[in-house]
Amino acid sequence: MRATKMCWLAAAAIATALAASRAVAAEPLRILVWKARHRLVVLSGSKVVRSYHVSLGMSPVGPKTVRGDGKTPVGVYAVYEKRPSERFRWFLALNYPAKEDADRAFAANRISADTWADIWIADKTGQAPPWDTPLGAFVGIHGTGAGGRTAKLRLASDWTNGCIALSDRDIDELYETIPVGTVVEIRE
């Protein structure tokens, strides 16, 4: 009798654990990037699924405010497109500039009302953001696109124009894991 009760308790514990793991797996993936830590973390709910070392823009501290500033943006974005990249292996395109970036830039008189509207419309409809804004564009997550010493140098330094770079092995894994629409939050 006692052995039977122990078996039922063990079975119940296993069933509970399986249900909990399914519930975690059922939550959508999201990405959190900590610029100061040079870390990209893939989360399912609050559970860390994977963590990667990243390189950032050449001047990563602070928010991106203008094309060519070498900064990686800060904010909440989404992957709107995934594609192969001749230069960087794979590219997960982020919707930068997004509505919040446009709001700040318009309030600071860095963009026109027309540019603000173009960014706002793209953000609201889930389309690619305009690429010709004073805020910059073409921000995404990609590989180093290099081998040997160049790859090592790129992984040991901040070298992009504002993108988030991983090793080619890591971008292969991330590209297969992350669907279009994944939320990407970038923090200082």
The 8 nearest C-alpha neighbors of each residue, nearest first, counted from 0:
[[1, 3, 2, 4, 5, 6, 7, 8],
 [0, 2, 4, 3, 5, 6, 7, 8],
 [3, 1, 5, 4, 0, 6, 7, 8],
 [2, 4, 6, 0, 5, 1, 7, 8],
 [3, 5, 1, 7, 2, 6, 8, 0],
 [6, 4, 8, 2, 3, 7, 9, 1],
 [7, 5, 9, 3, 8, 4, 10, 2],
 [8, 6, 10, 4, 9, 5, 11, 3],
 [7, 9, 5, 11, 6, 10, 12, 4],
 [8, 10, 6, 12, 11, 7, 5, 13],
 [11, 9, 7, 13, 12, 8, 6, 14],
 [10, 12, 8, 14, 9, 13, 7, 15],
 [13, 11, 9, 15, 10, 14, 8, 16],
 [12, 14, 16, 10, 15, 11, 17, 9],
 [15, 13, 11, 17, 16, 12, 10, 18],
 [16, 14, 12, 18, 13, 17, 11, 19],
 [15, 17, 13, 19, 14, 18, 12, 20],
 [18, 16, 20, 14, 19, 15, 13, 21],
 [17, 19, 21, 15, 16, 20, 14, 22],
 [18, 20, 22, 16, 17, 21, 15, 23],
 [19, 21, 17, 23, 22, 18, 24, 16],
 [22, 20, 24, 18, 19, 23, 25, 17],
 [21, 23, 19, 25, 20, 24, 18, 26],
 [24, 22, 20, 25, 21, 26, 43, 19],
 [23, 25, 21, 22, 26, 20, 43, 27],
 [24, 26, 22, 23, 21, 27, 43, 20],
 [27, 25, 23, 24, 43, 44, 28, 22],
 [28, 26, 43, 25, 29, 44, 24, 181],
 [27, 29, 43, 42, 26, 181, 41, 30],
 [30, 28, 182, 42, 181, 41, 183, 27],
 [31, 29, 183, 41, 40, 42, 182, 184],
 [30, 32, 184, 40, 39, 183, 185, 41],
 [33, 31, 39, 185, 38, 186, 34, 184],
 [34, 32, 186, 38, 36, 35, 187, 37],
 [33, 35, 187, 37, 36, 32, 186, 38],
 [34, 36, 37, 33, 187, 60, 38, 186],
 [37, 35, 38, 33, 34, 52, 32, 187],
 [38, 36, 34, 53, 35, 52, 33, 54],
 [39, 37, 52, 36, 33, 53, 32, 51],
 [38, 40, 32, 51, 50, 31, 52, 53],
 [41, 39, 50, 31, 30, 49, 42, 32],
 [42, 40, 30, 49, 48, 29, 47, 50],
 [43, 41, 47, 29, 48, 28, 46, 44],
 [42, 44, 28, 46, 26, 27, 45, 23],
 [43, 45, 46, 26, 42, 23, 27, 28],
 [44, 46, 43, 42, 47, 23, 48, 26],
 [47, 45, 43, 42, 44, 48, 23, 41],
 [48, 46, 42, 49, 41, 45, 43, 40],
 [47, 49, 42, 41, 46, 43, 50, 40],
 [50, 48, 41, 47, 40, 51, 42, 39],
 [49, 51, 40, 39, 41, 38, 52, 48],
 [52, 50, 39, 38, 53, 40, 49, 169],
 [51, 53, 38, 37, 39, 165, 50, 54],
 [54, 52, 165, 37, 164, 38, 51, 163],
 [53, 55, 157, 164, 154, 163, 156, 37],
 [56, 54, 157, 163, 159, 162, 59, 161],
 [55, 57, 161, 159, 70, 69, 160, 59],
 [56, 58, 158, 157, 69, 159, 59, 160],
 [59, 57, 69, 70, 56, 60, 68, 157],
 [58, 60, 70, 56, 71, 57, 55, 61],
 [61, 59, 58, 70, 62, 187, 34, 35],
 [62, 60, 59, 63, 187, 70, 73, 72],
 [63, 61, 72, 73, 64, 70, 71, 60],
 [62, 64, 72, 70, 71, 65, 61, 68],
 [65, 63, 134, 62, 66, 68, 104, 72],
 [64, 66, 134, 133, 68, 135, 63, 67],
 [67, 65, 135, 134, 133, 68, 64, 136],
 [66, 68, 69, 65, 160, 135, 70, 161],
 [67, 69, 70, 66, 65, 63, 58, 64],
 [70, 68, 160, 56, 57, 58, 161, 67],
 [71, 69, 59, 161, 56, 63, 58, 68],
 [70, 72, 161, 56, 59, 63, 162, 55],
 [73, 71, 63, 62, 70, 74, 161, 185],
 [74, 72, 185, 62, 186, 71, 187, 63],
 [75, 73, 185, 184, 76, 72, 186, 99],
 [74, 76, 184, 183, 185, 182, 77, 73],
 [75, 77, 183, 94, 182, 184, 93, 74],
 [78, 76, 182, 183, 93, 181, 180, 94],
 [77, 79, 93, 180, 179, 181, 92, 80],
 [80, 78, 179, 180, 92, 93, 77, 94],
 [79, 81, 92, 78, 179, 91, 82, 93],
 [82, 80, 91, 90, 92, 179, 79, 83],
 [83, 81, 90, 89, 84, 80, 91, 92],
 [82, 84, 89, 88, 90, 85, 81, 87],
 [85, 83, 88, 89, 87, 86, 90, 82],
 [86, 84, 88, 87, 83, 144, 89, 90],
 [85, 87, 84, 144, 88, 143, 89, 145],
 [88, 86, 144, 142, 84, 143, 89, 141],
 [87, 89, 84, 144, 142, 85, 83, 86],
 [90, 88, 83, 84, 141, 87, 82, 142],
 [89, 91, 141, 82, 140, 81, 84, 92],
 [90, 92, 81, 140, 139, 80, 78, 141],
 [91, 93, 139, 80, 78, 79, 90, 81],
 [94, 92, 78, 139, 77, 95, 138, 79],
 [93, 95, 128, 76, 77, 97, 96, 127],
 [96, 94, 97, 93, 136, 138, 128, 76],
 [95, 97, 100, 94, 128, 136, 101, 118],
 [98, 96, 95, 100, 99, 122, 94, 118],
 [97, 99, 119, 101, 100, 122, 102, 118],
 [98, 100, 102, 101, 97, 103, 74, 96],
 [101, 99, 103, 97, 98, 102, 96, 104],
 [100, 102, 104, 98, 99, 115, 103, 105],
 [101, 103, 99, 105, 100, 104, 98, 106],
 [104, 102, 106, 100, 101, 105, 107, 99],
 [103, 105, 109, 101, 107, 106, 102, 110],
 [104, 106, 108, 110, 102, 107, 103, 109],
 [105, 107, 103, 104, 108, 102, 109, 101],
 [106, 108, 104, 105, 109, 103, 110, 102],
 [109, 107, 105, 106, 110, 104, 111, 103],
 [110, 108, 104, 107, 105, 111, 133, 106],
 [111, 109, 105, 108, 104, 114, 115, 112],
 [112, 110, 114, 113, 115, 105, 109, 108],
 [111, 113, 115, 114, 116, 110, 105, 117],
 [114, 112, 116, 111, 115, 117, 110, 118],
 [115, 113, 117, 111, 116, 112, 110, 118],
 [114, 116, 112, 118, 101, 113, 117, 119],
 [117, 115, 119, 113, 114, 118, 120, 112],
 [118, 116, 114, 120, 119, 115, 113, 121],
 [119, 117, 121, 115, 116, 120, 128, 122],
 [118, 120, 116, 98, 122, 117, 121, 115],
 [119, 121, 123, 117, 122, 118, 116, 124],
 [122, 120, 126, 118, 124, 128, 119, 123],
 [121, 123, 119, 125, 120, 124, 97, 98],
 [124, 122, 120, 121, 125, 119, 126, 98],
 [123, 125, 121, 126, 122, 120, 119, 127],
 [126, 124, 122, 123, 121, 127, 79, 94],
 [125, 127, 121, 124, 128, 122, 79, 94],
 [128, 126, 121, 94, 129, 79, 125, 122],
 [127, 129, 121, 94, 118, 126, 130, 96],
 [130, 128, 131, 118, 127, 132, 117, 136],
 [131, 129, 136, 132, 128, 137, 135, 127],
 [130, 132, 129, 133, 135, 136, 134, 114],
 [131, 133, 134, 135, 130, 129, 114, 136],
 [132, 134, 66, 135, 65, 110, 131, 109],
 [135, 133, 65, 66, 132, 64, 136, 96],
 [136, 134, 66, 133, 132, 65, 67, 130],
 [135, 137, 130, 138, 95, 96, 134, 132],
 [136, 138, 139, 130, 92, 135, 95, 93],
 [139, 137, 162, 136, 93, 95, 92, 161],
 [138, 140, 92, 93, 162, 91, 163, 137],
 [139, 141, 163, 91, 164, 90, 162, 92],
 [142, 140, 90, 164, 89, 87, 165, 170],
 [143, 141, 167, 165, 87, 164, 166, 170],
 [144, 142, 145, 87, 166, 167, 150, 164],
 [143, 145, 87, 142, 88, 86, 167, 146],
 [146, 144, 150, 143, 149, 147, 87, 167],
 [145, 147, 150, 149, 148, 144, 151, 143],
 [146, 148, 150, 149, 151, 145, 152, 153],
 [147, 149, 151, 150, 152, 146, 145, 153],
 [150, 148, 152, 151, 147, 146, 145, 153],
 [151, 149, 146, 145, 153, 148, 152, 147],
 [150, 152, 148, 154, 149, 153, 155, 147],
 [153, 151, 149, 155, 150, 154, 148, 156],
 [152, 154, 150, 156, 155, 151, 149, 158],
 [153, 155, 151, 152, 156, 54, 150, 166],
 [156, 154, 152, 153, 151, 157, 54, 150],
 [157, 155, 153, 154, 158, 54, 152, 55],
 [156, 158, 55, 57, 54, 56, 159, 153],
 [157, 159, 57, 56, 156, 55, 153, 160],
 [160, 158, 56, 161, 162, 57, 55, 157],
 [159, 161, 69, 56, 162, 57, 158, 70],
 [162, 160, 56, 71, 70, 69, 159, 55],
 [161, 163, 138, 139, 159, 71, 55, 140],
 [162, 164, 140, 55, 54, 139, 53, 141],
 [165, 163, 141, 54, 142, 53, 140, 143],
 [166, 164, 142, 53, 170, 169, 141, 143],
 [165, 167, 169, 142, 168, 143, 170, 154],
 [166, 168, 142, 170, 169, 143, 171, 165],
 [169, 167, 171, 166, 170, 172, 165, 142],
 [170, 168, 166, 172, 171, 167, 165, 173],
 [169, 171, 173, 167, 172, 142, 168, 174],
 [172, 170, 168, 174, 169, 173, 167, 175],
 [171, 173, 169, 170, 175, 174, 176, 168],
 [172, 174, 170, 176, 175, 171, 177, 169],
 [173, 175, 171, 172, 176, 170, 177, 89],
 [174, 176, 172, 173, 177, 171, 178, 170],
 [177, 175, 173, 174, 172, 178, 28, 171],
 [176, 178, 174, 173, 175, 181, 179, 28],
 [179, 177, 181, 180, 176, 78, 175, 174],
 [178, 180, 78, 79, 181, 80, 81, 177],
 [179, 181, 78, 77, 79, 178, 182, 80],
 [180, 182, 78, 77, 29, 179, 178, 183],
 [183, 181, 77, 29, 76, 30, 180, 184],
 [184, 182, 30, 76, 77, 75, 31, 29],
 [183, 185, 75, 31, 74, 76, 32, 30],
 [184, 186, 32, 73, 74, 31, 33, 75],
 [187, 185, 33, 73, 32, 34, 184, 74],
 [186, 34, 35, 33, 73, 185, 61, 60]]
